[in-house]
């Protein structure tokens, strides 16, 4: 992302969490999982991917524990993304700095070529490369891409600058639906919005302070497994 999502020193190993997450995933149906995220501005229905099993299992676990209830969207950037999941945001005062909260573990990156940062992508936040060269994901912080539409010339420049190669499908999506193509291969994409992008757009219009935090709190009211 444009700046580091997290700065906490994680206390537990990813290995133990991976085993736990995989165990949860094996208990779940192999059908595509649908999860509803309730917010102050409405509901967002997301599909969790089966080919990112660790991230999907972790998100399901936190939903079942009601972890996200009362959590803020603490970082909102129009035409980019909306971010939530910092446990410190639940009882935060307006002057509190947010973005470095965690649950004490990380998740290994699960980069799947077919899963990219199109508009509506559900993705895991993480610490920056300087302290996180393996691009491991936060235990709990996530973002939903709002993004913008790009032309092929802009995508060509990104390929040259970042050493990426966009597929024909990615180019078709990024030049029509939009997204944040420069994040591909940098952050794990583990789901997508099926319904409720108008809610994402509404949250993205929040009046924010210099740290991109909405001046008027926008909370997650619940995260519920639908299917």
C-alpha positions, 0 to 999 in steps of 0.5 A: 500500500502507500504506507505501512499498514502495521508496525506491531511486533508479532508475538506468535509464530505463523506456523502455529496459526497456519495449522489452526487455520488449516484445521478450521478450513477442513471443517468447513464446507468446500462450497464458496463461502459468503460472509456479510459485513454489516456497517454503519452505512449498510451491508456488504456481501463478500465471497471468500476464496477457497484457493486462499484457505489460510486467510479464509479460515482465519477470517471465518474464525474471527467472524465466529468469535465476533471479533469485528463487532465494533471495529472501525474503518480506520483508514479510508482513501477515496479511489483507493481502498477502505481498511478495517480490523485494528483491534485498538480501534474499537474503543479509540478516541479521536486523537488515537493513532490507529493501524498498528494493532494485531492479534499477535500472529501473521499469516503466510502470503497466499498469492494466486495469479487469478486473484487480483486487485480489481474493484471490490477485492477483499485483501489482507493488510500487512507490514511493509517490506522492510520488516516483512520481506515474506509479505506475511499478512496481518492477523486481522486487518483487511481492506476492500478495494475501491480503486479507479479505472486505468488505461492500457498506457498506464498499465504498460508503465506499471509493468515497466516500473514494477516488473509486473506482467498483467494478463489479458483478463486483468487488463480487461478488468482494470480498463473497465471495472477498475482497481489497484493494479500496482498492488498485485503480487504484494498483498493477498487477495482472499475474497471479493464483494458480490453486493454492497459496493455502493456501501464501500463507495459511501464509506470512501466519501468520508471526511478524513483527517491527515491520517486518513481516518474518518472524522466521524467513526464508521464501524463494523456492526457485525460479520456474519457467515451467510453460507 
